[in-house]
Amino acid sequence: MKRYITLTIAILTAIGAQGTTTDFQNAHHAQKGDSAYRAGNYEEAVEIYEEVLAEGFTSADLHYNLGNAYYRLGQMGQSILNYERALRLKPSMGDARENLALANSKTVDRIAELPRLFFIQWYESLITRIGPHSWQIIVIVFFALTVAALVVLILARDLGWRKGSFAALIVTAIFLLLAIVLLTASTRRFNSHSQAIVIQPSMVVKSSPEVQSVDKLILHEGTKVTLSEELSGWYKITLSDGTTGWCETDAIEKI
C-alpha cells in the first residue's frame, strides 16, 4: 500500500487566492482526517474525508486518501471506487493506479475481458492515462507548431526552407488533428459517468428490471460494470466479458 498524501497543502494550493472561509475550513478538517489516518483511526478518517467531499470539495488526493482508509477497513468496493475517482481526476497518479491494482487483486470476481485489437487498446490507454487538461496542452503545442510552420512557408524565400516548412506543416497538422480527436474522446470520457463499482458485498444480476425475473449471476463488491440504461430503480449493466443484465441502482455507485 502506498502511503496517504497530506491534504492540507493540496487543498490550499487548489483553492489558491480565491479561497473562501469554507475552503479553509475544509483544509483544516482534512488535516484532522490525516491525523486520524496516521493514528490508525481509519473509520474516523473515512468519516472526515467523506464530510469534506460532502461540502463540495474534491481532489484526486482526497479520493486517494479515502480509498486508502477504506482499504484499511477491508471495504474493497469503496476503496476501488475512490481509487477510480482519483484516477478520473488525475490519470497520471501512479500511486492510485498501483493501489487500485492491489485492491482489485483482493476482489472475489474474476471476469475475463473480451479480446481487443492492439490499436484499440492503444487508443483507450491514451484517453484514460492522459486527462483532458494534458490533451488541451498538447493541442495548443501542436497548433502553435502548425501555425509556425505555416508562417515560415509563407514568408520564406529559400526553396529549401519552403520545402522543409511544408513538410513540417503536414506533419504538425496531422498530429494536431489526432490530438484534437483524443482530446474530444478524453473529455467525453471524463464527463461521462457510464462506469460504476459494485459497493454491496454481493449483488444479484437479473435478466430484466424486475425483482421476480430470472437471476443471471451474482457479483461481489469491487467489480466494475458499464452502465447503458436506467429504468425505474434499475441499471442495465455490461461486464468486461460482454455479459449483460440488470441490477438495482443502490447496489452500485458511479465512478
N, C-alpha and C positions, 0 to 999 in steps of 0.2 A: 504494500500500500504506500502510495506517495503521501507525504505529509500534507496537512492542511495549509492554506495560504492565509496569512494575516490580512483581514479585510479592511481595516480602518483606512490605511493609506490608499488602497484600491478605490474605496468609495469616495474619499475626499478628492482623489485625482479625477474620478468620473464626474463629480458634480462641479468641480473647478470653481471659478469665481462666481458662477451663477447659483451656487448652492444656497438652499433655504434653511431655515431653522430645523424643519423636519428632516432634511437631508443629513444635517449634522447629528441630529438625534439618532437617525438610523445608523450612522457611522459608529457612534458611541455604543449603541445597542449591539451592533455586530461584534464589537470588541468584546463584549460580555460573552457572546457566543464562542469566540476564540478561546477565551479564558476557560469556559466550561468544557470545551473540547480538550484543551491541554490537561485539564484536571480529570479527564476520563468520564465526565458527566455528559454522556452523549445524548441522552434524552433531553436534557436541558438545552444543549447546543442546538438540537433539532428544533425545539420549540422557539428559541430565539431567532434562528435563521429564518424559520417559516414566518415569524412575526415581521421581520424586516421585508420579506417578499410581499407579505400582505399589505404593507404600507406603500407598495408600488415601486420599490427599488429592486432592480435586478441586475445581475452581472454574471459573467462566466465564473469568476472566483467564488461568488456566493453559492451558486449551484454546485460547484465542485466541492466546496466545504460541506455543504448539506449532504451531498452524495457520500462523502467520507463518513459523516456522522451516522447516516442510515446504514452504511456498510458495517460499521462497528456494532450496530444494533441487530445485524442479521436480516435487515429488511431489504432484500435484494431488488425487489420491484422498484421501490422508491429510490434506492441507490442508483440503479441503472437509469431511471427516469431523469434524475438530476445530472448525472454524467452526460447523458444525451443532450440535455438542455444547455449544459456548459459548452459542449462542442458545437451546438447550434449557434451560440453567440460568439464562440471563438474556435473555429475549426482547427487552428494550429496548436491548440492546447494539448501538448503531448502527455502531460501527467493525467489529464482526464481520459485520454484515449487508452492509456495503459491501465488505469483503474477500471475503466469500462470493460476492457477485455478480461480482467481478473474477476469482476463481478459476474460477467456473462458465463465464465467457466464454472460458477457455482450454481447456476440455474438448473432446473430439472429437465426442461425440454431440449431436445437436440433435433433441430429441424434443418434438413439439408436445403441449400439454396439451389434454385434452378440454374443450370449451366448458362453462362453468358459469353458472348463473343468478346475477345480481348479489347477491342476498341470501345465497346460499351462499358466495360469495367474501367478503362482508362478515362472515359468521359465522366462517369459517375464519380470517380475518385477526384477529378479536377473540380467538380462543383460541390463536393462535400468537404474536401480538405482545404479548399481555398474559399473564403467567405466573400460576400458581395462587396464589402469595403475594399478588400485586396484587389478584386477584379476591377473595381472602379479605378483604382490607381493604375493598374496595368493598361486599361483602356486609355486613360489620359496620356500615359507614356507613349503608347503606340500612335495615338492621334498626333501628339507633338512631333514624333519622328516622321510620320507621314506628311505632315504639313511642312516640316523642314526639308524633306526630300523634294516636295513639290516646288518650294521656293527656289531651291538650288537648280532644279530642272528649268524653271522659267528664267532665272537670272544668269545662269552660267552661259558663257560663250565658247568655252573649250569643249570640243566634241567628247573627249574622254570623261570630263565631269558630267556632261549631259547624259552619256550612256550609263555612267555609274549611278547618278541620281535617279534615272528612270528605273533601273533595276531595283534600287533601294525603295523607290516609291511602290513598286509592285509588291515587294516582299512585305514592307511595313503595312500596306493596305490589307493584304491577306491576313496578317496576324491581327490587325485591328478588327477586322470582321469576325475572326474566330473569338477574339477576346470579348466582343460585344455579345456574341451568341452565348458564350459561357457566363458572362455577367447576367444576361437575361435568365438563363437557366438557374444560376445560383440564387438570384433574387427571388425567382418563383418558388424555389425550394424553401428558402428562408421564410417566406410569407405564407407558405402552405403548412397546415397542421394535419397532414394526412397520415402521419405515423403516430403510434401510441404504444404504451407499455402496459402489460397486464400488472395490476397492482394488488389484486386479491391473491391469497395463497393458491387458489385454483379457480378455474373458470370453465364452464361448460359452453362449448360452441354448438349452436343449434343449426339445423338445416334451413330454418326460416325464422322470421322475427316473431316467434310465438313461444310461450313457455311450454306448451304441450307438444311442440314439434320434436322431431327426432334429434337425439344427441349425436353429433358427428365425432367429437373428440373433446378431450379435456386439456386445457393449457394451464400452465403454472406461472407464478409471479416472475417478472423479469423478461418474459418473452415479448419481442417486438412484433407488431402487426401493422398492416397498412389499411387505412380506412377508405372506403369507397362510397358509402351511402349511410344515411342516418334516417331512421324511421321509428317514431313513437317510442323512444327509450331504448332503441336497439341500433347497433352499428353493424354494417356488413364489413367483414374483415377478410384480408388475404394474407396468408402466411408466405414465408420466403420460398416454400416449395410449391407454391401455386394453389394450395388448398384454400377454399373459401367457406364462409359460414357467417353466422350471426351471433352476436353476444350483447349482453345488456351494457348500457353505457357506463354504469357505475363500476364496472369490473376493470375498466382500463382508464388510462389518463393520457391525453395528448401530450406529445413532446413539445 
